[in-house]
Every structure is written in structure tokens, then in C-alpha cells.
Amino acid sequence: MIATVLRVTGPLAAGLLLVGCTGDGAHPAQPPAPAPTTSQASVPTQAARFRIARRTSAGPILVTSLKGAKSGMTGKVWVWLPPQYRDPAYAKTRFPVLMLYPGGSGAGYNYWTDPKVEPIQEEDMLLARQGRAHPFIMVMPIMQPSTREDTECSDIPGHVRIGTWLADDVPALVRASFHTLTSRNGWGTVGASSGAFCAVKMAAERSGTYTAAVSWGGYFTPDTTLSWSQRDRQANRPDLILQRTRPDLRLFLLAGGDPKIHADVVRIEALTKTLRPPTAVTTYIQPHGLHQTSDLKKLLPAILEFLTRNLAGPSSR
């Protein structure tokens, strides 16, 4: 692999390495996102019943219970709509979508819904006002059926099909309920810690749905006590999926640089070495950063700006 290394200035310059897996150097690490076309717009067809779960300074967090048509599984899905979505001036506008996966178990709860934990909605509202980020629709599903079933966002034989629920049923709900861009250029994933595994896995498996994925403090091989066959475990490893399929994805891999969590950095370095075009990766090692939400909060602007550079913005076409 021939890597394109770009110099970066600004507050995140220290420790930021942009690596474009280009092969011949002909493709930039962060190409401008294609403008959406008319066929990329989605009109809601069968809106689900959402209620207000929490009111925040950035607007309400909505929630519904989804029984998946394909998976048969039932779980909660939270959604945040940017202020522009409710503005009459944007009545005919379609918005890009981010799927947010939490750290921890993600069983019955998604901490991206709580601004006290991860104020990503407030950050997006502020950055959008400054022209630095798209106003994204943010979707926050549960990540596991229960604390006893650490399914790693996968369909494990003998357990509920949460992999199908996350990959197929949740996006279908969003497209049917909200004005979204349906092209892959308008969809991305974000995950923290165990949620980072899910974010990369979903994007790698469904590269026809997603264009960009963000992983903070993530790992890329299954880490579960559930019994899997070796074949199933191998089939659900994001690192091997990326190597095997070479999807056209833009990955942003972040980790803290404190020696106490050096394993996070090692995992990023190992994955980056295996990637080939057209997959491209941007890495950021946060100086003195730890595996804590206080460190992740500092990186939210950079994450949203990366996604804005690599995903299409709202469109009325």
C-alpha cells in the first residue's frame, strides 16, 4: 500500500495523520462528496409512531419501539432531527443520516441520546450554524438485545438477529419516517469503543448503504463470550470484511495516545496496514487522550467535520 500523508494545521494538527490508501497516489484521502441527485432523495412513506424521550437545548430526542420486518426483533430506536428539519424553509429538503452506536453494552440504552454524556447534537447544531458541518439526522438504536447477549451487532445462531435488525430494519424505519438522502453518499456511521466495532462492521458489510464510518477507541475482531463457530466469527470480523471486499469507504479511526491504552493505537495501526483502495483511512491519535467520554467529547467537532467532508449535504433536489 502506498499511503498519501497530508499536513494538517489547526487545533488538531498535533498527532493527526491523514492516510489515503491510494495504491498509485491518484486518489485523495478525503475526496469531496458527490452532490446528491434527485434519485437520492427519500420521501417518508409509512412513518412510525415516535414520542419525545428527552428535551435538549438542541431540540427533542424522539424514540420508538421497532419490530423489525426482516429480523423479527423488537428494540428501541432514538432519533434527533436538526433544527432545520422543522424549519418551513426546509420543508422540501432531504437530510443526510448518521447511525450512532454507543460504548458499553448498548442494551436498552444508547448514551448518544444523553447530552450530558455525548453532546453531539449540540455540537452539530453549533457547527451547522457556522457552516462547518451538515445538519444531520442522528439515529441511535440499541446495540444489544440484553446484557446477557453480547452479540457484537451480528446474527449469531441461537440468538436474536440483531445484525439484520441494525443493518436492514433500522435504516428502513428511518427512510420510511423521515426526509432522508437514500444514496450511500448521504449515510454514515459513528461508534465509540464497542460501538466502534459496530460502526465499522455495519459500514463494511453494507457499503451500498454507507460511505463513511468513524471509530473511536474501537476494536475490529469480535470480543464476546457467546459461543460462535470459527466460521461465523471469521465472517463477522470487520477487519477481514474490509480486506476481502475492499469497499469504497472513508474511515476515520481515532484513539487516545496515553500509554495506558496503547492497545487502542496498536489496533488502529494494524487495521490501517491491511487496507487497500478504494478504502481510505484517516487516523488521529489524541495526545495524552484516554478511553474516556471526556476525551471523546473533545473530538466531536473533528468527527462531524470529517463526516461533512465525506458525505453529501441536505438537498431539495
N, C-alpha and C positions, 0 to 999 in steps of 0.2 A: 504494500500500500504506500502511495506517495501522499503525504499529508501537506495541505496548504495551511501555513501558520500565519495569522494576521495579527498585527499590532493593535492594541486596544488602549484608548485613553479614557479618562474619566474616573469616577469613584470606584469602579470595579476592575480597573486595569490590573492591579496587583493580583497575580495568580490566575488571570483569565487567559485561557489558551483556546483559540478557535481552530479546530482541526477539521478540514474538509477532506473527506475520503474521496479523492478525485480520480485516482488512477493515473491520469495524464495531466492533471493541473488545469483542465479545461472548464471545470465546473466550480463556481464559488461555493464556499461553505454555507453561506446564507443567501440563496437566491431570492429575488423579490417574488412575493406570492402572486400568482396569476390573478387577474381581475375576474370576478365571477361572471358567468354568463346567465342568460335567462333560465336555462335548464337547471341552474344550480340553486334556484330559489324554491323553497318549500312552503306551501300554504297549509295551515292546520286543517285536518280532515275529521278527526274524532277526538276532541280534546278530553283529557282525563279530568277528574274532579280533584282539584288542588285546594288546600286550605292554607291559611297563614300559620306557619310554625313559629316564626320569630320575627319581630320587627327590629331593623337595624338602621343606623344612620345612612346606609346606602340603599335602603328600601327593604321590603319584606322578603323573607325566605319562605318559599312555598313548599308544601310536602304532599305527597300522595302515596297510596299503597298500590303497588303494581303486581298483578298476577300475570306473569309472562305467558304469551300465547305459544311460544316455542319451547320454553323451559318448564312451564308448569309451576315454577317457583313464585312465591309471593314475598315482596320486600319493599321497604320504603325508598323513595326517591325524593330528594330535595332539589329545588330549582331556584336560582336567583336570576331575575331579569334586570338588565341595566336600566337606569332611569330613562334612557332614550326609547326603550321599548314601549313605555307608557305615554310618550310624548306624541300628540296628534301629528306633529310634523314628520314622524317616522312611521306613520300608520301603514305604509306600503313597503316598509323596509324589512329585509331579511338579515338575520344576525348570525355571526359565527358562534360556534359552540365549544366549550371546554368541559371535559369529563374530569372531575376531581376525586381522587382516591386517597383516603386518609392513612396515617400510620396506625399502628396498633392492630387490633382485630378487625375494626370496621364492622362489627356485628351489632346491628340495630342502631348504629350511630355513625355519623360522619363529621369529624371535627372541622372540616372546611365550612360547615354551616354556622359555626360559632365565631363571631368577630373577635371575641376575647382570646381565642386560640390562634386562629389564622385569619386576619382581616383582609383577605384577598379581594373581597367585594369592594371595600372602601378604597383599596389601592387602585383597583380598576376604574372606579368612578373618578378618582382624582387624576389618574394618568390620562384617561379619555378626555377630560376637560382640558388637559394640557396638550392634547394631540399626540401623546406618546404611546397610547395603547388603544386597541379597538374596544368598544363596549361589547363584552362577551356575554352570552347566555352561559351560566355556570350550572352544571348538573352534578349532583352529589349523591350517588347511590350508596346503599350499604355495600360492604365488600365481602362479608361472610354471612352465612345463614345463622350461625350461632358461635359462641366462643369455643364450643366443643368440636366445631367442624372447620378447621383451618384449611380451606380448600384452595387457597392460593389463586383465586379468581379462575378456577378451572373446573371442568366437568370430570370429577373423579368417580369411577364406578362405585355404586353403592351409596352415593350421596346426592344431594340435590344438584341440579345442573346450573350452578351459579355462573359458570363460564358462559353458557348460552344466554342466561338472563342478562348479564352485563354486556355481552358483545352484540346481541341482537334485540332483545326485548326492550332494554332501556333506551337505546337510540331510536327505536321505532316509536316509543312513547313520546319522546321529545319532538320528533318530526311531525307526529300527528297532533301535538298540542300547541306548538309554538311556531312562529315565523322564523325559520332557520334557513341557512345555506345547506344544501344537501350534498354538494360536491365535497370530496375529501379535502379540498383546499380550504374549507371553512370549518374543519373539525380537528381538535387536538386533545391530548390527554395530559394530565399533571398528577404526579403521585409523590408521596413522602414516605420514606422508609419502606414498610411492607406494601404501602400503596404505590410506591415507585415500581416495584415488581409488576404490579397490576397494570400501571400506566404503559410501561414498555411492552408488556405482553399483549395487551389489547391492541396497541398500535401496530405491533409486528404481525399479529395474527389477522388483523383487519385493516391492512394498508389500503384497501379500497374505500375505507371509511375515513381514515385519519391520515394527516400529512405530517403532524409534528407531535412529539412526546417529550415530556420533562420528567426527569428522575432526580429527586433529592435524597441522598443517603440511601440509595437503593441497592438491591442485590439482583442477580439475574439468573439464579438457579433456584428451584423450589426449596423452601425451608419449612417443612411441615412434618408433624408426627403421624399423619394419616398414612395408611398403608396404600402404596401405589405399586403397580408393576414397573419394572425398569423401563419398559416401552412407553407407558403413559408418562412417567416422569421425564423421559427424554423429549417426548412430544410437546411437553408444556414448559420447556426451558426457553425463555426469551432470547438468551444468547445464541442457542442453536437455531431457533427460528430465524433470527436475523442473518446468521451465517448461511442458512440453507436457502432462504428466499430472496435475499438482497433487496428488500423493499425500498421504494423511493420515499424515505422518511428523513425528517430533520430531527435529530435527537439533541437534547440539552441535558447533560449529566453533571450534577453538582454534588459536592460533598464538603464537609469541614476538613480543614487542614491540620487540626490539632493531632499530635502524635497518638493521643489516646484512642482515636478512631481511625487509625491509618488503614484499617481493613477496608473502609469505605472507599478510600482513594485507590487502593490496590484493585478493587473490583472494577472501578471505572477504567483504570489503565488496561486491565486485562480485556475488558469488552472492546475498548477502542481499537486495540491491536487487531481484532478479528474482523472488523467491519470493512466492507468493500462497497464501491459505488454501485448504485446511486445513493446508498445510505450515507448520510453526512452527519457528523457529530461535533457539537460544541461542548467543551468541558470547562468547568470552573471549580477551582479548589479555594475555598474561602479561608483566608489567613486566620489562624487561631480558632476557626469555627469548630463547634462540637455538633453532636447529633441531638440537638435540642430545638424545640419550636421557636425559641427566642432567636436562634441563628437563622432559621428558615424565614422568619418574618423580614429580616433584613434583605433577603434575596427576592422578595416578591416583585419589586419593580423590575429587576433584571429578567425574571421569569416571564412577566407579562409583556415586556418589550421584545423578548425573543419570539414569543408566540405571535405578536403583532407583525414582526418582520417576516414570519414564515407562514402566516395564514391570511386568507382574504378577509377584507373588512366588510362591514354592513353594505348592502346593496339594495336598491329599489328596482333593479332591472329584472 
